[in-house]
Structures are given as structure tokens and as C-alpha cells.
Amino acid sequence: MKKVTAISEGRRGKRVNVFLDGKFAFSLEAEVAVREGLGVGQELSEGDIEALAGADLFQRCLNAALHYLGYRPRSEAELRQRLHRRGFDGDNVETAIARLKEQGLVDDLAFAQFWKDNRQSFSPRSQWLTRSELRQKGVAKDIIDQVVADVDDEDSAYRAAMSRARSLPTADYQSFRRRLGEYLKRRGFGYGVISHTVQQVWQEIGSRSR
């Protein structure tokens, strides 16, 4: 058994340094030390120390996940990949994800809805491309089918084209059609939708400048 002789605050207060029998032994996430009730004078066995190390590793994995989610919603697959890249083992990753799912912080249906709505609001694209992006994020097919069912390519192409067309010269229809058509193609729209949309936008915007 070893006795805890001191606990000092580490960098930025997020971790604490634990001293056993007068010597530095290990550091822990501060919240782990509090949750485990670690205090000066407490005696620890090798098993206790191993358990604290395990709890610390899990807490660091969970904190890394929360930090990653802090920027924007993520799919479960994105989060799993990120944590593995950070070097966390499978058991801790899966336990952390399970906890976050219980708390509603990881939800592929909500993520897919967020992704689709964000794209449609700020950078409209085709249903096909939206599907492709969500597949790349590791979202299940049944969720993708549910979320993108209401994406209207005609409407999305029109809104994307109107936004882009305002920055295009309208003196030459062929140039206008080529540049706007390439733009819509990059957003996953098919030939028929592109052709119809370019003509419609040309009539609404191009004719005004002539």
C-alpha cells in the first residue's frame, strides 16, 4: 500500500498531480480525482492505482469527444474515427460513445438532419450529393433515406443558381450557360435539371441586364 502525501493542481487546473510516499506518482483529470474522492492520507493498493489510471483514460477519451462535438454535431462514425486517431482504445471509445448517445449528444438522425438543413440553407446541392456526403460521414442508409426524401432538386438547383448567377457576366449566353452549368454540376445536379435551371435563371437575370 502507498499513501497519498500530496495532491497539487496541474496545468490550467484540468489535471492534478498525485504524490505517493513523498514522490510524484501520476497525474489525473481533476474531475476523476474529485469523483473518486481521492485525498491526502488515503492509502492506495496497486489495484487502486490501476483503477484510477483506467478511469483517467476514459475521462480523457470522453473529454476529447466532447471537445470535438463542441464545434458542430458529428456522426457516430466521425466521432469514433476521431477518437481512434487520438490513440484511444476501442473499449473506452465505445463506452464514451454509448454514454454520449444516452445523453443525446450523439444522434445520427439529428446529425443527418442538421447536415441536410445546413447545406440546403447555405449551399444548396442535389439529393444525390447530399446522400453521398452523409454516406461519407458513416450515416446508415435508412437514416439517409429518411432525411433526404424531401430534398427537391429543382428547387435546390434554382436557389443555388440564383445565388451564383449574380456574380456572373450576362453579356454572353454561351459563357453564362457554361459557367453556371459547371457550378451546378459540381453540386451534383443532373443534366436535365441543370439545363432547365440555366434557361430559367438566364430569363430572370440575364435578360434584365441586356
Summary of the structure (lengths in Angstrom):
residues: 210
radius of gyration: 27.0
end to end distance: 88.8
largest distance: 88.8
contacts: 619
relative contact order: 0.08
helix: 64%
strand: 11%
